[in-house]
Amino acid sequence: MDQIIDILTIYQRTRSINATFKAAKCSRNTVRTYLRLANARAPDLSVVLKLPPDELRTVFYPKTAEEPPDCSAILKAGSTTG
């Protein structure tokens, strides 16, 4: 998560994808991906950077931010057969 914040902060300061990927030592596509995801949440990067960590996680990792399914019923059913 720190790398994402660094990328957004650098881009906010430089307004250049080239300068951002060089300073952050990542690929152009990584910078573009995080900018696209941040822009989908709010066009102003300062708004995204002020979000609490839990909300930031939902912006950049939407699938992993969801609660995992409850598998206890499946595990109990599987352990009784045998």
FENGI-V333509 format. One line per field, one symbol per residue. ss: DSSP state (a for helix, b for strand, c for the rest). phi: phi as a letter, one per 30 degrees, with the letter a starting at -180 (. if undefined). A space follows every 10 residues. Layout:
ss = ???
phi = ???
//
This chain:
ss = caaaaaaaaa aaaaccaaaa aaaacccaaa aaaaaaaaaa acccaaaaac ccaaaaaaaa caaaaccccc caaaaaaaaa cc
phi = .ddddddddd dddchbdddd ddddhbdedd dddddddddd dadcdddddd ddeddddddc bddddddddd cddddddddd dl
//
